[in-house]
Amino acid sequence: MAFQFNFSIEENESNEADTHDKTELQLGSPKHEQDSTGASRQAADAVADCGPRLPTDKHQDATPKKRFCLKAAKEHDIPEDVNQVLENKVVEMVSGLRYVNVSVVEMTLLGGSRGEDIVSKSVSSHSDLIPGVYEGGLKIWECTFDLIDYFSETEMQFTDKTVLDLGCGAGLLGIVALRRKAKVVHFQDYNSTVIDEITLPNTVANCIVDGNGTGSGDDRKISKPPSKRLKKAKCLPDLLTKCRFFSGEWSEVSQLLLSSNKPFSKYDLIFTSETIYNPDYYSALHDTLSQLLDKNGRVYLASKAHYFGVGGGVHLFEKFIEEKNVFRTNTVKIIDKGLKRFIIEMAFKISS
Ligand SMILES: C[S@@+](CC[C@H](N)C(=O)[O-])C[C@H]1O[C@@H](n2cnc3c(N)ncnc32)[C@H](O)[C@@H]1O
């Protein structure tokens, strides 16, 4: 049984759903398998909700024409009463981290069509990915767990690092960094609904002090969902004040960060999982990484070898990066189970 914050909480050992399969979805799975026409049709559908064509749209003169939203960037405030973001949420555990049950969130969102309406759009298009409309952030994707495993295997150091979880979805990568003493952690997702309904609640859930004083946000494994009813969830201010949350298209978010009045220092570490499925986004992704990464920083990118239907994948992305001649790439891990998965480290070719 799962539990709800601010509501009745009962002990149940089966909460420890430490299997990666639980909420995982793959673009290569049947649900995602579309032919390229299908993918283009989805992109074309997205136009109805979109503004201008991307200036760099290489399909400008091709048929069918593809246009994508430049979804405006927005910073999401953390509510003063953090209990608010966990209302009506069911919290479970995966890889020692708390996360909100996505099905419950989806049901809630379906109940009232507001905001981006991504759940009903996703349901009616039978897809977990609608280019330019919904980019898949509600679910936790497989490569997120590859990166979490990689952090442990390599004993990656986060202390005093500035970190960006780019295309964060559930935000688990940023949350691990936060709990391992990163100085600053920023989260970005394309969809504001994902930030409000999934990323922020997950972050709060992992900062929360339960009735036993555990789950205190240090590097110890977080406790299972607490056995006692939470009278009042308190968030550790020092942890949450390290976080900022952004939604919007990559180049827009990058611009917002760089032009904001708030102090901003480039990131030591950028994590990005399952974000290279669509070659149409490579240019924006590349430019965002090059604008936001510190000159001595590292990007850790996790991806499947290939994304059927959408066309992107590791080799195409590496070729793109090579042609741009800004970053060097190094494959640091290959997970050779079924469709191969990769972890790639990127750094500027010229650093200090
Ligand atoms: C397949 S989801 C992966 C989510 C998460 N990283 C994971 O592994 O579970 C891809 C993510 O990339 C982000 N994304 C994809 N294309 C984007 C774009 N053009 N601009 C901004 N974000 C984008 C979306 O926010 C989305 O959450």
The ligand as an SDF file (V2000), in Angstrom:
LIG
                    3D

 27 29  0  0  0  0  0  0  0  0999 V2000
   11.6170   11.0840  -22.0040 C   0  0  0  0  0  0  0  0  0  0  0  0
   11.5380   12.3400  -20.8360 S   0  0  0  0  0  0  0  0  0  0  0  0
   12.7850   11.8310  -19.6720 C   0  0  0  0  0  0  0  0  0  0  0  0
   12.4980   12.3380  -18.2980 C   0  0  0  0  0  0  0  0  0  0  0  0
   13.5530   12.0200  -17.2540 C   0  0  0  0  0  0  0  0  0  0  0  0
   14.8240   12.6110  -17.5830 N   0  0  0  0  0  0  0  0  0  0  0  0
   13.6910   10.5420  -17.0450 C   0  0  0  0  0  0  0  0  0  0  0  0
   14.7160    9.9730  -17.4310 O   0  0  0  0  0  0  0  0  0  0  0  0
   12.8110    9.9460  -16.4540 O   0  0  0  0  0  0  0  0  0  0  0  0
   12.3750   13.6190  -21.7310 C   0  0  0  0  0  0  0  0  0  0  0  0
   12.4870   14.9230  -20.9750 C   0  0  0  0  0  0  0  0  0  0  0  0
   13.2530   15.8440  -21.7340 O   0  0  0  0  0  0  0  0  0  0  0  0
   12.6780   17.1160  -21.6860 C   0  0  0  0  0  0  0  0  0  0  0  0
   12.7040   17.6880  -23.0380 N   0  0  0  0  0  0  0  0  0  0  0  0
   12.6840   17.0230  -24.2010 C   0  0  0  0  0  0  0  0  0  0  0  0
   12.7470   17.8620  -25.2280 N   0  0  0  0  0  0  0  0  0  0  0  0
   12.8040   19.1070  -24.7060 C   0  0  0  0  0  0  0  0  0  0  0  0
   12.9160   20.4040  -25.2700 C   0  0  0  0  0  0  0  0  0  0  0  0
   12.9750   20.5990  -26.5800 N   0  0  0  0  0  0  0  0  0  0  0  0
   12.9700   21.4590  -24.4350 N   0  0  0  0  0  0  0  0  0  0  0  0
   12.9240   21.2730  -23.1020 C   0  0  0  0  0  0  0  0  0  0  0  0
   12.8330   20.0700  -22.5100 N   0  0  0  0  0  0  0  0  0  0  0  0
   12.7770   19.0070  -23.3030 C   0  0  0  0  0  0  0  0  0  0  0  0
   11.2820   16.9780  -21.1710 C   0  0  0  0  0  0  0  0  0  0  0  0
   11.1600   17.8270  -20.1120 O   0  0  0  0  0  0  0  0  0  0  0  0
   11.1420   15.5390  -20.7330 C   0  0  0  0  0  0  0  0  0  0  0  0
   10.8420   15.4370  -19.3910 O   0  0  0  0  0  0  0  0  0  0  0  0
  1  2  1  0
  2  3  1  0
  2 10  1  0
  3  4  1  0
  4  5  1  0
  5  6  1  0
  5  7  1  0
  7  8  2  0
  7  9  1  0
 10 11  1  0
 11 12  1  0
 11 26  1  0
 12 13  1  0
 13 14  1  0
 13 24  1  0
 14 15  1  0
 14 23  1  0
 15 16  2  0
 16 17  1  0
 17 18  1  0
 17 23  2  0
 18 19  1  0
 18 20  2  0
 20 21  1  0
 21 22  2  0
 22 23  1  0
 24 25  1  0
 24 26  1  0
 26 27  1  0
M  CHG  2   2   1   9  -1
M  END
$$$$
